[in-house]
Amino acid sequence: MKHRIFWILATLGFGAVSFATAAETTAVVEEFPRALSTYTDIEGASVWDVLTARVQAEPFNAVATLIFLLAIIHTFVAGKFRHWAHVVEKAHHDRVNARTEDEENTDTNEDGRPDEVSFAGQILHFFGEVEAIFGIWVLVLVAAVTAFKGWPTVLDYIGHRVNFTEPMFVVVIMAIASTRPVLHVAEQCLRAVASLGRGSVAAWWLSILILAPILGSFMTEPAAMTIAALLLARQFYALKPSPRFAYATIGLLFVNISVGGTLTHFAAPPVLMVAGPWNWDMSHMFFHFGWKAVTGIVVSTLGYYLVFRKEFVALQATRAREESGARKKQVQPIPAWVTVVQLGFMAVAVYFAHYPALFVGGFLFFLAFSQATAHHQSRLDLKPPLLVGFFLAGLVIHGGLQGWWIEPVLKSLGEVPLFLSATVLTAFNDNAAITYLATLVPGFTETLKYMVVAGAVTGGGLTVIANAPNPAGQSILQRFFSEGVSPLGLLAGAFGPTVVMAICFLVL
């Protein structure tokens, strides 16, 4: 019963969204959100004047952005909700254990036994789940849209105008990439590189944080994030590094993954948004972004290695003690054909990443294959991928209503200010949304196009909402942080690598 209430609420939430997207309405609804081209901005007006005029023309703009701001603030205080949940559950547990003979005053379940689950505690846990926050605030947004525009507008916006392809793809690729055969192949490849450093903790750390993000340009960033986070959990976080080192590592991982997908034009969501409209191919990406990203990844990772080199010594000693006291487990080898088929499912998902009907259909076949070969698989846990998908679905619903202010801000800036603004804005809105809105700005020169994309990928590690794969990494690694991943701790860990990446993109 521990997470029963959580799953009931999550199921109701998914059911409500499914009903909304499936329902059909014959009512005529106005275009929502209002097209950016319909605003009559005054030529030469300041950004503030433009934003003020747009709010006057469409008052709901201010409402949608206020709700989005409250959701962002909620992510920063999620740890408080988890702390309150623990306090409430402990108090409830103490009351159950200390009950007297006067049991008629004690809540009992259907079996007559004291209810061991605290309803209030479970609700607070739900409000403290970072992956659930944007979904929770979608309910507030839906209520606001209904009040201002009517229910048919809600159905039209969520059911027809919001694109849920990316959240669905992340669920599928995260589930496949976390399976034993795929993870085993990735681990063996990185083990070969780590063996150059005698398989030490530092060698594993360097291999994962340098190679996995670069491979993200070919296997997609969500897959690279899932594999890198799972291997870091096994080879690094399980050794209990200091909190400072733990946050530095997750911040570095998020930044490296964000820029590591820029060697190609199809792996990183912010690049994918502009590749078609701006005719950017693989060679363009490599020569304008890719080699600079690799340089930044190597410099940032080696820099953190030098800063924490003494802690690696302690972690190596910890691993030696654990290995000497542990009994070596006999692991059943995975047949080659199982691994090949599983990698094939992953390749199919990546190839059809923009066709939900195909990659979801392939995923259903994967589930059947996984069940048939269960003796060669680890337990398939779909809860983390589904929560991450829920997070991203909520984010795209909110993010789709923020173009009214992001577009004029981008439009008003010069080259370096545009780069810096894109980096900062990415921390508060998914970087793919930033680059998508940039494609709608007329008259962008090649230099301005470069600046906005470089800034968006540079800032992709600053917060959990800055880049689509970040929630996947946080979901996998948050158990190694006592109160979950602190947004301020993540920001501090990612700040140094972000500065290095900014210098690489601006100077090289």
Sequence and secondary structure as in RCSB ss.txt:
>XXXX:A:sequence
MKHRIFWILATLGFGAVSFATAAETTAVVEEFPRALSTYTDIEGASVWDVLTARVQAEPFNAVATLIFLLAIIHT
FVAGKFRHWAHVVEKAHHDRVNARTEDEENTDTNEDGRPDEVSFAGQILHFFGEVEAIFGIWVLVLVAAVTAFKG
WPTVLDYIGHRVNFTEPMFVVVIMAIASTRPVLHVAEQCLRAVASLGRGSVAAWWLSILILAPILGSFMTEPAAM
TIAALLLARQFYALKPSPRFAYATIGLLFVNISVGGTLTHFAAPPVLMVAGPWNWDMSHMFFHFGWKAVTGIVVS
TLGYYLVFRKEFVALQATRAREESGARKKQVQPIPAWVTVVQLGFMAVAVYFAHYPALFVGGFLFFLAFSQATAH
HQSRLDLKPPLLVGFFLAGLVIHGGLQGWWIEPVLKSLGEVPLFLSATVLTAFNDNAAITYLATLVPGFTETLKY
MVVAGAVTGGGLTVIANAPNPAGQSILQRFFSEGVSPLGLLAGAFGPTVVMAICFLVL
>XXXX:A:secstr
 TTHHHHHHHHHHHHHHHHHHH    S    SS  GGG    TT  HHHHHHHHHHH THHHHHHHHHHHHHHHH
HTHHHHHHHHHHHHHHHHHHHHT  S GGGS B TTSSB  S HHHHHHHHHH HHHHHHHHHHHHHHHHHHHH 
HHHHHHIIIIIS  HHHHHHHHHHHHHTSHHHHHHHHHHHHHHHGGGTT HHHHHHHHHHHHHHHHHHH HHHHH
HHHHHHHHHHTGGG   HHHHHHHHHHHHHHHHHHGGGSSSSSHHHHHHHTTTT  HHHHIIIIIHHHHHHHHHH
HHHHHHHTHHHHHHHHHHHHHHHHHS         HHHHHHHHHHHHHHHHTTT HHHHHHHHHHHHHHHHHTGG
GS     HHHHHHHHHHHHHHHHHTT HHHHHHHHHT  HHHHHHHHHHHHHHS HHHHHHHHTTSTT  HHHHH
HHHHHHHHGGGSSTTSSTTHHHHHHHHGGGSTTS  HHHHHHHHHHHHHHHHHHHHH 
